[in-house]
């Protein structure tokens, strides 16, 4: 892991890749990754996918440690150093790297359990319902709508409802 100035993660990644290509060091420095997670923002029927850095200020570099590869990475503009004591980097285990590579998608909703929402699609479009349950992945919700004096439980996609402003 390489520590960078905050906000320079993508620039550092690009710079290292350019240096590797220009100096033909692909046999020493293989992969340079800025770990990100995709967050889906659900608001007003529109889903927008946004990337958030998992570790701001850090870049993962898969490399064979030699004096040359260490020097190239360490002296890249924006790099403040390697993670580890002194100047000797500590390599991540395969299990740690695998755990970092998992793509995580999180949904951000503008409502919670107990809030009133308006159903925007399907046969009950236009009805107002109360959110009863939100799934762990925040993709599906259960709502209770009142129709003809009876309560009806429905399972909907979170994108099929919008917040009711009170």
N, CA and C atoms as an extended XYZ file, in Angstrom:
498
Properties=species:S:1:pos:R:3:atomname:S:1:resname:S:1:resid:I:1 pbc="F F F"
N         0.842       -1.174        0.000 N   UNK     1
C         0.000        0.000        0.000 CA  UNK     1
C         0.888        1.238        0.000 C   UNK     1
N         0.479        2.216       -0.802 N   UNK     2
C         1.223        3.450       -0.931 CA  UNK     2
C         0.370        4.576       -0.362 C   UNK     2
N         0.972        5.411        0.470 N   UNK     3
C         0.277        6.562        1.030 CA  UNK     3
C         0.487        7.749        0.100 C   UNK     3
N        -0.619        8.485       -0.179 N   UNK     4
C        -0.537        9.636       -1.080 CA  UNK     4
C        -1.133       10.866       -0.399 C   UNK     4
N        -0.926       12.003       -1.025 N   UNK     5
C        -1.626       13.194       -0.572 CA  UNK     5
C        -3.108       12.967       -0.817 C   UNK     5
N        -3.939       13.481        0.067 N   UNK     6
C        -5.381       13.317       -0.074 CA  UNK     6
C        -5.862       13.966       -1.368 C   UNK     6
N        -6.641       13.212       -2.132 N   UNK     7
C        -7.153       13.711       -3.391 CA  UNK     7
C        -6.255       13.441       -4.586 C   UNK     7
N        -5.067       12.888       -4.357 N   UNK     8
C        -4.110       12.614       -5.429 CA  UNK     8
C        -4.086       11.144       -5.836 C   UNK     8
N        -5.008       10.338       -5.302 N   UNK     9
C        -4.967        8.892       -5.537 CA  UNK     9
C        -4.996        8.552       -7.029 C   UNK     9
N        -5.927        9.143       -7.766 N   UNK    10
C        -6.036        8.834       -9.199 CA  UNK    10
C        -4.837        9.342       -9.987 C   UNK    10
N        -4.323       10.521       -9.620 N   UNK    11
C        -3.138       11.062      -10.299 CA  UNK    11
C        -1.927       10.167      -10.065 C   UNK    11
N        -1.760        9.705       -8.825 N   UNK    12
C        -0.639        8.814       -8.499 CA  UNK    12
C        -0.754        7.523       -9.300 C   UNK    12
N        -1.950        6.955       -9.353 N   UNK    13
C        -2.175        5.729      -10.110 CA  UNK    13
C        -1.821        5.925      -11.582 C   UNK    13
N        -2.288        7.009      -12.162 N   UNK    14
C        -1.996        7.306      -13.566 CA  UNK    14
C        -0.502        7.517      -13.785 C   UNK    14
N         0.139        8.276      -12.889 N   UNK    15
C         1.578        8.546      -13.030 CA  UNK    15
C         2.410        7.274      -12.943 C   UNK    15
N         2.096        6.406      -11.987 N   UNK    16
C         2.850        5.147      -11.854 CA  UNK    16
C         2.680        4.309      -13.121 C   UNK    16
N         1.442        4.217      -13.623 N   UNK    17
C         1.201        3.437      -14.844 CA  UNK    17
C         1.965        4.003      -16.039 C   UNK    17
N         2.052        5.330      -16.156 N   UNK    18
C         2.803        5.948      -17.257 CA  UNK    18
C         4.295        5.656      -17.136 C   UNK    18
N         4.821        5.746      -15.912 N   UNK    19
C         6.251        5.470      -15.697 CA  UNK    19
C         6.570        4.016      -16.039 C   UNK    19
N         5.689        3.096      -15.610 N   UNK    20
C         5.887        1.674      -15.896 CA  UNK    20
C         5.907        1.445      -17.404 C   UNK    20
N         4.991        2.105      -18.124 N   UNK    21
C         4.936        1.958      -19.577 CA  UNK    21
C         6.163        2.580      -20.249 C   UNK    21
N         6.546        3.775      -19.831 N   UNK    22
C         7.682        4.469      -20.451 CA  UNK    22
C         9.020        3.776      -20.197 C   UNK    22
N         9.196        3.251      -19.000 N   UNK    23
C        10.469        2.612      -18.645 CA  UNK    23
C        10.453        1.101      -18.849 C   UNK    23
N         9.348        0.588      -19.363 N   UNK    24
C         9.196       -0.851      -19.603 CA  UNK    24
C         9.445       -1.671      -18.328 C   UNK    24
N         8.713       -1.318      -17.264 N   UNK    25
C         8.869       -1.996      -15.974 CA  UNK    25
C         7.681       -2.886      -15.618 C   UNK    25
N         6.920       -3.303      -16.631 N   UNK    26
C         5.725       -4.115      -16.362 CA  UNK    26
C         6.063       -5.455      -15.712 C   UNK    26
N         7.313       -5.904      -15.830 N   UNK    27
C         7.721       -7.145      -15.177 CA  UNK    27
C         7.922       -6.937      -13.665 C   UNK    27
N         8.067       -5.685      -13.213 N   UNK    28
C         8.252       -5.401      -11.787 CA  UNK    28
C         6.992       -4.834      -11.123 C   UNK    28
N         6.309       -3.953      -11.827 N   UNK    29
C         5.117       -3.308      -11.281 CA  UNK    29
C         3.943       -3.712      -12.157 C   UNK    29
N         3.046       -4.507      -11.551 N   UNK    30
C         1.944       -5.069      -12.328 CA  UNK    30
C         0.682       -4.248      -12.333 C   UNK    30
N         0.072       -4.098      -11.199 N   UNK    31
C        -1.245       -3.491      -11.140 CA  UNK    31
C        -1.258       -2.355      -10.123 C   UNK    31
N        -1.905       -1.262      -10.473 N   UNK    32
C        -2.041       -0.111       -9.584 CA  UNK    32
C        -3.536        0.173       -9.465 C   UNK    32
N        -4.064        0.126       -8.220 N   UNK    33
C        -5.510        0.224       -8.010 CA  UNK    33
C        -5.834        1.242       -6.929 C   UNK    33
N        -6.860        2.054       -7.194 N   UNK    34
C        -7.437        2.925       -6.175 CA  UNK    34
C        -8.737        2.238       -5.753 C   UNK    34
N        -8.789        1.643       -4.537 N   UNK    35
C        -9.998        0.911       -4.127 CA  UNK    35
C       -11.190        1.849       -3.956 C   UNK    35
N       -12.274        1.531       -4.685 N   UNK    36
C       -13.494        2.333       -4.605 CA  UNK    36
C       -14.692        1.410       -4.398 C   UNK    36
N       -15.766        1.990       -3.863 N   UNK    37
C       -17.028        1.277       -3.773 CA  UNK    37
C       -18.057        2.096       -4.540 C   UNK    37
N       -18.989        1.402       -5.159 N   UNK    38
C       -20.048        2.082       -5.894 CA  UNK    38
C       -21.244        2.240       -4.967 C   UNK    38
N       -21.700        3.476       -4.820 N   UNK    39
C       -22.856        3.785       -3.990 CA  UNK    39
C       -23.956        4.267       -4.914 C   UNK    39
N       -25.144        3.682       -4.776 N   UNK    40
C       -26.268        4.070       -5.603 CA  UNK    40
C       -27.139        5.022       -4.797 C   UNK    40
N       -27.304        6.224       -5.308 N   UNK    41
C       -28.127        7.249       -4.667 CA  UNK    41
C       -29.498        7.211       -5.328 C   UNK    41
N       -30.523        6.842       -4.540 N   UNK    42
C       -31.876        6.742       -5.063 CA  UNK    42
C       -32.654        7.955       -4.584 C   UNK    42
N       -33.033        8.812       -5.514 N   UNK    43
C       -33.832        9.972       -5.145 CA  UNK    43
C       -34.752       10.348       -6.299 C   UNK    43
N       -36.012       10.498       -6.006 N   UNK    44
C       -37.019       10.915       -6.989 CA  UNK    44
C       -36.985       10.060       -8.255 C   UNK    44
N       -37.146        8.775       -8.103 N   UNK    45
C       -37.232        7.789       -9.188 CA  UNK    45
C       -35.945        7.616       -9.977 C   UNK    45
N       -34.925        8.390       -9.701 N   UNK    46
C       -33.682        8.302      -10.476 CA  UNK    46
C       -32.594        7.648       -9.624 C   UNK    46
N       -31.911        6.696      -10.218 N   UNK    47
C       -30.780        6.063       -9.551 CA  UNK    47
C       -29.503        6.638      -10.147 C   UNK    47
N       -28.620        7.090       -9.269 N   UNK    48
C       -27.348        7.641       -9.728 CA  UNK    48
C       -26.240        6.895       -9.004 C   UNK    48
N       -25.320        6.316       -9.776 N   UNK    49
C       -24.235        5.547       -9.186 CA  UNK    49
C       -23.016        6.446       -9.007 C   UNK    49
N       -22.510        6.490       -7.775 N   UNK    50
C       -21.381        7.348       -7.437 CA  UNK    50
C       -20.281        6.472       -6.847 C   UNK    50
N       -19.027        6.790       -7.163 N   UNK    51
C       -17.902        6.047       -6.601 CA  UNK    51
C       -17.323        6.795       -5.405 C   UNK    51
N       -17.095        6.058       -4.309 N   UNK    52
C       -16.446        6.607       -3.123 CA  UNK    52
C       -15.156        5.826       -2.888 C   UNK    52
N       -14.093        6.522       -2.568 N   UNK    53
C       -12.831        5.848       -2.278 CA  UNK    53
C       -12.948        5.121       -0.941 C   UNK    53
N       -12.557        3.837       -0.923 N   UNK    54
C       -12.599        3.058        0.310 CA  UNK    54
C       -11.535        3.535        1.296 C   UNK    54
N       -10.360        3.881        0.776 N   UNK    55
C        -9.252        4.317        1.614 CA  UNK    55
C        -8.673        5.613        1.059 C   UNK    55
N        -9.295        6.741        1.391 N   UNK    56
C        -8.764        8.006        0.868 CA  UNK    56
C        -7.307        8.191        1.289 C   UNK    56
N        -6.476        8.561        0.345 N   UNK    57
C        -5.066        8.776        0.634 CA  UNK    57
C        -4.206        7.541        0.432 C   UNK    57
N        -4.790        6.463       -0.118 N   UNK    58
C        -4.013        5.231       -0.315 CA  UNK    58
C        -4.246        4.654       -1.709 C   UNK    58
N        -3.195        4.029       -2.251 N   UNK    59
C        -3.246        3.351       -3.542 CA  UNK    59
C        -2.604        1.981       -3.356 C   UNK    59
N        -3.212        0.951       -3.941 N   UNK    60
C        -2.647       -0.401       -3.874 CA  UNK    60
C        -1.769       -0.630       -5.097 C   UNK    60
N        -0.566       -1.131       -4.877 N   UNK    61
C         0.367       -1.399       -5.980 CA  UNK    61
C         0.828       -2.845       -5.856 C   UNK    61
N         0.589       -3.626       -6.924 N   UNK    62
C         1.070       -5.008       -6.969 CA  UNK    62
C         2.413       -4.977       -7.683 C   UNK    62
N         3.476       -5.299       -6.933 N   UNK    63
C         4.815       -5.158       -7.501 CA  UNK    63
C         5.782       -6.163       -6.891 C   UNK    63
N         6.848       -6.408       -7.620 N   UNK    64
C         7.961       -7.197       -7.101 CA  UNK    64
C         8.928       -6.185       -6.504 C   UNK    64
N         9.262       -6.373       -5.223 N   UNK    65
C        10.069       -5.384       -4.516 CA  UNK    65
C        11.538       -5.514       -4.897 C   UNK    65
N        12.007       -4.508       -5.610 N   UNK    66
C        13.430       -4.368       -5.917 CA  UNK    66
C        13.780       -2.913       -5.620 C   UNK    66
N        15.069       -2.607       -5.645 N   UNK    67
C        15.473       -1.222       -5.429 CA  UNK    67
C        14.881       -0.311       -6.504 C   UNK    67
N        14.867       -0.810       -7.741 N   UNK    68
C        14.355       -0.012       -8.847 CA  UNK    68
C        12.851        0.248       -8.714 C   UNK    68
N        12.066       -0.809       -8.437 N   UNK    69
C        10.614       -0.634       -8.319 CA  UNK    69
C        10.270        0.234       -7.107 C   UNK    69
N        10.987        0.046       -6.005 N   UNK    70
C        10.761        0.869       -4.805 CA  UNK    70
C        11.024        2.336       -5.127 C   UNK    70
N        12.135        2.595       -5.816 N   UNK    71
C        12.525        3.965       -6.159 CA  UNK    71
C        11.486        4.625       -7.082 C   UNK    71
N        10.999        3.877       -8.073 N   UNK    72
C        10.013        4.421       -9.019 CA  UNK    72
C         8.735        4.830       -8.287 C   UNK    72
N         8.206        3.937       -7.462 N   UNK    73
C         6.951        4.223       -6.762 CA  UNK    73
C         7.149        5.316       -5.718 C   UNK    73
N         8.199        5.211       -4.940 N   UNK    74
C         8.430        6.155       -3.844 CA  UNK    74
C         8.649        7.574       -4.356 C   UNK    74
N         9.254        7.733       -5.527 N   UNK    75
C         9.555        9.061       -6.058 CA  UNK    75
C         8.530        9.564       -7.072 C   UNK    75
N         7.377        8.922       -7.114 N   UNK    76
C         6.294        9.403       -7.967 CA  UNK    76
C         5.654       10.610       -7.301 C   UNK    76
N         5.378       11.647       -8.093 N   UNK    77
C         4.775       12.870       -7.560 CA  UNK    77
C         3.442       12.542       -6.880 C   UNK    77
N         3.267       13.005       -5.630 N   UNK    78
C         2.047       12.773       -4.864 CA  UNK    78
C         2.168       11.650       -3.850 C   UNK    78
N         3.207       10.822       -3.968 N   UNK    79
C         3.418        9.712       -3.029 CA  UNK    79
C         4.182       10.223       -1.819 C   UNK    79
N         3.669        9.930       -0.624 N   UNK    80
C         4.379       10.327        0.596 CA  UNK    80
C         5.156        9.170        1.196 C   UNK    80
N         4.851        7.954        0.790 N   UNK    81
C         5.604        6.808        1.291 CA  UNK    81
C         4.802        5.530        1.212 C   UNK    81
N         5.442        4.447        1.640 N   UNK    82
C         4.783        3.147        1.716 CA  UNK    82
C         4.210        2.967        3.109 C   UNK    82
N         3.227        2.085        3.231 N   UNK    83
C         2.690        1.743        4.547 CA  UNK    83
C         3.620        0.699        5.150 C   UNK    83
N         4.151        0.993        6.305 N   UNK    84
C         5.081        0.093        6.986 CA  UNK    84
C         6.093        0.893        7.774 C   UNK    84
N         6.850        0.206        8.604 N   UNK    85
C         7.841        0.919        9.412 CA  UNK    85
C         9.016        1.400        8.568 C   UNK    85
N         9.385        2.623        8.770 N   UNK    86
C        10.523        3.179        8.026 CA  UNK    86
C        10.251        3.213        6.544 C   UNK    86
N        11.213        2.752        5.777 N   UNK    87
C        11.057        2.787        4.321 CA  UNK    87
C        10.760        1.404        3.750 C   UNK    87
N        10.542        0.415        4.628 N   UNK    88
C        10.293       -0.943        4.155 CA  UNK    88
C         8.787       -1.222        4.150 C   UNK    88
N         8.195       -1.392        2.981 N   UNK    89
C         6.758       -1.634        2.921 CA  UNK    89
C         6.383       -3.019        3.446 C   UNK    89
N         5.183       -3.113        4.012 N   UNK    90
C         4.650       -4.397        4.468 CA  UNK    90
C         3.666       -4.887        3.415 C   UNK    90
N         3.915       -6.057        2.814 N   UNK    91
C         2.992       -6.557        1.785 CA  UNK    91
C         1.681       -7.037        2.404 C   UNK    91
N         0.582       -6.877        1.658 N   UNK    92
C        -0.712       -7.393        2.083 CA  UNK    92
C        -0.784       -8.874        1.735 C   UNK    92
N        -1.497       -9.638        2.550 N   UNK    93
C        -1.686      -11.061        2.253 CA  UNK    93
C        -2.712      -11.197        1.136 C   UNK    93
N        -2.752      -12.377        0.509 N   UNK    94
C        -3.720      -12.624       -0.558 CA  UNK    94
C        -5.146      -12.474       -0.039 C   UNK    94
N        -5.396      -12.915        1.182 N   UNK    95
C        -6.733      -12.808        1.769 CA  UNK    95
C        -7.132      -11.342        1.962 C   UNK    95
N        -6.188      -10.516        2.387 N   UNK    96
C        -6.467       -9.087        2.574 CA  UNK    96
C        -6.779       -8.412        1.238 C   UNK    96
N        -6.013       -8.759        0.214 N   UNK    97
C        -6.233       -8.177       -1.107 CA  UNK    97
C        -7.585       -8.628       -1.657 C   UNK    97
N        -7.913       -9.904       -1.488 N   UNK    98
C        -9.191      -10.423       -1.960 CA  UNK    98
C       -10.359       -9.731       -1.258 C   UNK    98
N       -10.216       -9.491        0.032 N   UNK    99
C       -11.269       -8.805        0.781 CA  UNK    99
C       -11.459       -7.373        0.278 C   UNK    99
N       -10.404       -6.740       -0.173 N   UNK   100
C       -10.499       -5.375       -0.684 CA  UNK   100
C       -11.126       -5.321       -2.067 C   UNK   100
N       -11.017       -6.401       -2.832 N   UNK   101
C       -11.500       -6.408       -4.211 CA  UNK   101
C       -12.985       -6.615       -4.356 C   UNK   101
N       -13.687       -6.880       -3.276 N   UNK   102
C       -15.123       -7.125       -3.358 CA  UNK   102
C       -15.843       -5.815       -3.662 C   UNK   102
N       -16.670       -5.859       -4.683 N   UNK   103
C       -17.433       -4.655       -5.035 CA  UNK   103
C       -18.619       -4.549       -4.089 C   UNK   103
N       -18.732       -3.406       -3.441 N   UNK   104
C       -19.803       -3.169       -2.488 CA  UNK   104
C       -20.721       -2.100       -3.053 C   UNK   104
N       -22.008       -2.395       -3.081 N   UNK   105
C       -22.976       -1.403       -3.550 CA  UNK   105
C       -23.908       -1.082       -2.400 C   UNK   105
N       -24.013        0.185       -2.100 N   UNK   106
C       -24.861        0.653       -1.020 CA  UNK   106
C       -25.889        1.621       -1.594 C   UNK   106
N       -27.118        1.490       -1.170 N   UNK   107
C       -28.172        2.375       -1.650 CA  UNK   107
C       -28.475        3.424       -0.595 C   UNK   107
N       -28.582        4.669       -1.029 N   UNK   108
C       -28.920        5.768       -0.143 CA  UNK   108
C       -30.362        6.149       -0.433 C   UNK   108
N       -31.230        6.020        0.568 N   UNK   109
C       -32.644        6.319        0.389 CA  UNK   109
C       -33.005        7.599        1.131 C   UNK   109
N       -33.980        8.316        0.602 N   UNK   110
C       -34.431        9.555        1.223 CA  UNK   110
C       -35.570        9.329        2.209 C   UNK   110
N       -35.811        8.074        2.568 N   UNK   111
C       -36.893        7.757        3.494 CA  UNK   111
C       -36.476        6.592        4.368 C   UNK   111
N       -37.217        6.396        5.444 N   UNK   112
C       -36.932        5.303        6.368 CA  UNK   112
C       -38.217        4.598        6.755 C   UNK   112
N       -38.107        3.607        7.630 N   UNK   113
C       -39.273        2.875        8.111 CA  UNK   113
C       -40.185        3.849        8.856 C   UNK   113
N       -41.488        3.790        8.517 N   UNK   114
C       -42.468        4.675        9.145 CA  UNK   114
C       -42.756        5.934        8.342 C   UNK   114
N       -41.959        6.215        7.318 N   UNK   115
C       -42.175        7.406        6.490 CA  UNK   115
C       -43.232        7.132        5.421 C   UNK   115
N       -43.930        8.176        5.006 N   UNK   116
C       -44.913        8.073        3.925 CA  UNK   116
C       -44.208        8.247        2.587 C   UNK   116
N       -44.577        7.389        1.632 N   UNK   117
C       -44.026        7.459        0.284 CA  UNK   117
C       -45.152        7.356       -0.729 C   UNK   117
N       -44.924        7.885       -1.915 N   UNK   118
C       -45.899        7.815       -3.001 CA  UNK   118
C       -45.421        6.767       -3.990 C   UNK   118
N       -46.295        5.848       -4.349 N   UNK   119
C       -45.970        4.796       -5.309 CA  UNK   119
C       -45.995        5.421       -6.707 C   UNK   119
N       -44.921        5.208       -7.474 N   UNK   120
C       -44.760        5.892       -8.766 CA  UNK   120
C       -44.994        4.995       -9.971 C   UNK   120
N       -45.063        3.685       -9.788 N   UNK   121
C       -45.253        2.812      -10.943 CA  UNK   121
C       -46.128        1.628      -10.562 C   UNK   121
N       -46.655        0.996      -11.575 N   UNK   122
C       -47.505       -0.158      -11.354 CA  UNK   122
C       -48.967        0.227      -11.218 C   UNK   122
N       -49.820       -0.753      -10.912 N   UNK   123
C       -51.267       -0.504      -10.842 CA  UNK   123
C       -51.667        0.423       -9.688 C   UNK   123
N       -50.816        0.525       -8.667 N   UNK   124
C       -51.139        1.389       -7.525 CA  UNK   124
C       -50.427        2.737       -7.604 C   UNK   124
N       -50.010        3.107       -8.793 N   UNK   125
C       -49.322        4.380       -8.984 CA  UNK   125
C       -50.195        5.532       -8.499 C   UNK   125
N       -49.599        6.415       -7.707 N   UNK   126
C       -50.324        7.557       -7.165 CA  UNK   126
C       -50.781        7.366       -5.734 C   UNK   126
N       -50.841        6.115       -5.273 N   UNK   127
C       -51.242        5.853       -3.888 CA  UNK   127
C       -50.112        6.222       -2.933 C   UNK   127
N       -50.508        6.635       -1.727 N   UNK   128
C       -49.542        6.930       -0.675 CA  UNK   128
C       -49.522        5.734        0.267 C   UNK   128
N       -48.319        5.316        0.662 N   UNK   129
C       -48.152        4.165        1.547 CA  UNK   129
C       -47.134        4.509        2.620 C   UNK   129
N       -47.074        3.655        3.643 N   UNK   130
C       -46.122        3.832        4.738 CA  UNK   130
C       -45.086        2.718        4.646 C   UNK   130
N       -43.805        3.080        4.728 N   UNK   131
C       -42.717        2.106        4.639 CA  UNK   131
C       -42.723        1.242        5.896 C   UNK   131
N       -42.795       -0.076        5.694 N   UNK   132
C       -42.850       -1.023        6.807 CA  UNK   132
C       -41.504       -1.722        7.019 C   UNK   132
N       -40.756       -1.929        5.928 N   UNK   133
C       -39.505       -2.685        6.014 CA  UNK   133
C       -38.603       -2.276        4.848 C   UNK   133
N       -37.311       -2.204        5.108 N   UNK   134
C       -36.312       -1.935        4.065 CA  UNK   134
C       -35.297       -3.075        4.106 C   UNK   134
N       -35.046       -3.711        2.954 N   UNK   135
C       -34.109       -4.838        2.915 CA  UNK   135
C       -32.699       -4.370        3.244 C   UNK   135
N       -31.846       -5.332        3.600 N   UNK   136
C       -30.466       -4.998        3.981 CA  UNK   136
C       -29.716       -4.294        2.865 C   UNK   136
N       -29.928       -4.739        1.621 N   UNK   137
C       -29.221       -4.109        0.503 CA  UNK   137
C       -29.915       -2.827        0.040 C   UNK   137
N       -31.032       -2.492        0.686 N   UNK   138
C       -31.806       -1.259        0.444 CA  UNK   138
C       -32.399       -1.208       -0.955 C   UNK   138
N       -32.470       -2.351       -1.609 N   UNK   139
C       -33.008       -2.419       -2.971 CA  UNK   139
C       -34.520       -2.629       -2.959 C   UNK   139
N       -35.013       -3.454       -2.043 N   UNK   140
C       -36.445       -3.765       -1.934 CA  UNK   140
C       -36.996       -3.182       -0.645 C   UNK   140
N       -38.250       -2.758       -0.721 N   UNK   141
C       -38.929       -2.258        0.476 CA  UNK   141
C       -40.320       -2.872        0.542 C   UNK   141
N       -40.871       -2.931        1.758 N   UNK   142
C       -42.256       -3.342        1.950 CA  UNK   142
C       -43.008       -2.130        2.465 C   UNK   142
N       -44.156       -1.883        1.851 N   UNK   143
C       -44.982       -0.753        2.257 CA  UNK   143
C       -46.384       -1.252        2.571 C   UNK   143
N       -47.107       -0.455        3.341 N   UNK   144
C       -48.507       -0.752        3.650 CA  UNK   144
C       -49.335        0.397        3.097 C   UNK   144
N       -50.236        0.060        2.156 N   UNK   145
C       -51.114        1.058        1.546 CA  UNK   145
C       -52.543        0.779        1.986 C   UNK   145
N       -53.311        1.834        2.160 N   UNK   146
C       -54.707        1.700        2.554 CA  UNK   146
C       -55.578        1.844        1.313 C   UNK   146
N       -56.315        0.759        0.991 N   UNK   147
C       -57.209        0.769       -0.171 CA  UNK   147
C       -58.588        0.299        0.243 C   UNK   147
N       -59.575        1.078       -0.063 N   UNK   148
C       -60.959        0.730        0.217 CA  UNK   148
C       -61.165        0.344        1.680 C   UNK   148
N       -60.493        1.054        2.590 N   UNK   149
C       -60.648        0.812        4.018 CA  UNK   149
C       -59.861       -0.371        4.542 C   UNK   149
N       -59.077       -1.018        3.699 N   UNK   150
C       -58.261       -2.167        4.130 CA  UNK   150
C       -56.796       -1.868        3.887 C   UNK   150
N       -55.951       -2.419        4.747 N   UNK   151
C       -54.507       -2.245        4.566 CA  UNK   151
C       -53.963       -3.370        3.708 C   UNK   151
N       -53.124       -2.996        2.754 N   UNK   152
C       -52.535       -3.983        1.849 CA  UNK   152
C       -51.022       -3.840        1.886 C   UNK   152
N       -50.322       -4.965        2.153 N   UNK   153
C       -48.854       -4.959        2.186 CA  UNK   153
C       -48.332       -5.249        0.785 C   UNK   153
N       -47.336       -4.462        0.359 N   UNK   154
C       -46.744       -4.620       -0.968 CA  UNK   154
C       -45.235       -4.635       -0.861 C   UNK   154
N       -44.603       -5.414       -1.736 N   UNK   155
C       -43.144       -5.369       -1.835 CA  UNK   155
C       -42.801       -4.667       -3.138 C   UNK   155
N       -41.981       -3.612       -3.037 N   UNK   156
C       -41.643       -2.789       -4.195 CA  UNK   156
C       -40.142       -2.598       -4.302 C   UNK   156
N       -39.714       -2.212       -5.481 N   UNK   157
C       -38.335       -1.790       -5.675 CA  UNK   157
C       -38.210       -0.382       -5.103 C   UNK   157
N       -37.096       -0.081       -4.447 N   UNK   158
C       -36.944        1.235       -3.809 CA  UNK   158
C       -37.005        2.386       -4.821 C   UNK   158
N       -36.736        2.110       -6.079 N   UNK   159
C       -36.802        3.153       -7.106 CA  UNK   159
C       -38.239        3.436       -7.553 C   UNK   159
N       -39.198        2.590       -7.142 N   UNK   160
C       -40.582        2.762       -7.552 CA  UNK   160
C       -41.385        3.657       -6.624 C   UNK   160
N       -40.739        4.259       -5.656 N   UNK   161
C       -41.443        5.151       -4.731 CA  UNK   161
C       -40.654        6.464       -4.604 C   UNK   161
N       -41.358        7.501       -4.188 N   UNK   162
C       -40.696        8.764       -3.902 CA  UNK   162
C       -41.214        9.304       -2.581 C   UNK   162
N       -40.406       10.101       -1.928 N   UNK   163
C       -40.741       10.657       -0.625 CA  UNK   163
C       -41.906       11.627       -0.755 C   UNK   163
N       -42.821       11.562        0.213 N   UNK   164
C       -43.940       12.489        0.256 CA  UNK   164
C       -43.530       13.644        1.176 C   UNK   164
N       -43.550       14.849        0.641 N   UNK   165
C       -43.212       16.031        1.456 CA  UNK   165
C       -44.438       16.411        2.265 C   UNK   165
N       -44.242       16.477        3.569 N   UNK   166
C       -45.364       16.816        4.446 CA  UNK   166
C       -45.323       18.244        4.860 C   UNK   166
